[in-house]
Amino acid sequence: MKIINVELSVIPGKQSEYEAFIAELVAGSSNEDGNISYHHYKDVDSETEYEIIEHWKDADAVESHNNTPHFQKFLAGIGDFLSKDPVIIRMDYNE
């Protein structure tokens, strides 16, 4: 299994617009073949810090996800909302 955590720091005042933007990515990604889980969280101690936690069946599922229209839209537009570059942590999990 492939696990990806993405830490996102949103520009203050853009949280509502960001949350609407990210909802499309979460909905589309959650319904993909090869997706085990795909969730978006807001930090309990911050109004501007968020995290996406993704679980994928394998590397092929991740590659397929990276080529979807909703992910490409995310890549093209996410920079409008962020105060710094996202932190991406990729992990393998073998049962």
N, C-alpha and C positions, 0 to 999 in steps of 0.2 A: 504494500500500500504506500502511496505517496501522500505526504502531509505538507501543506503549505500554509504558513502564517504570514499575513501581511499587515504590518502596523501602519496606520494612516493618520497623519496629523492635519486636521482641517483648519483652514483660515477662519478665525473668529468671525461670526456673523454669517457664515455660509453653511452652517450645519444643516438647516432644513433643506436647502437646495441640494446639498451633498447627499443627504439621506434619500431624497427622491431619486436622484441620479443612481445611487448604488443599488436601490431596490430592484431595478431592471436587471442588473448583473446577477444579483442573488437569485432572483426568480428563474432566469434562464439557465444559470449554472446548476442549480439544484435539480433541474429536470434532465440533465444530460446523461446519456449512457456512460457508465463508468464512474459516475459521481456517487460517493457513499454519503457524504454530508457537506454542506456549504452554508456557513452561517456568518453573520455580520454582527459585531458587538460594539457597544459603546463603553468606554472606560468609566467605572463608577466614580472615579476621583477627578475626572476631567470632562469639560464640556466639548473639547475639540479632538480628543484621542479616540480612535476606533481601531478595530481589528477584524480581519476576515480570517476564518479558520476553515481550511478546505481539506477534505479527505477524498482521495481518488484511488480507484482500483489499481492502476498501474501507470507507467510512463506514457503509454499510448493514449490513455484517457486524458492525461494532462495536455499532451500535444494536440489532441482533438479539441479540447476546451480552448486552447490558445488561438485556434483558428476560427472560432465561432463569431458571428456578427456581434453578439452582446459583449464578448470580451474585447473585440477590436474597438467597439464604441467606448468601452471603459478606458482602454489605453489612450484613445484619442482625446478624451475629455477630462480625465481625472486630474490632470495638472492644473486645471482651473480652480480646483478646490483645496489643493494642498499647500501647506506652509513650508514643507520640506519634503525631500525625497522619501518615498515609502521604504520601510525596512522589510525585506522579504527573507523568510527563513524556510528553507526546504529540507524535509526530513524523509527518511525511509522508515517504514515499520514492517518488520517481518514477524509474523506470528510463530 
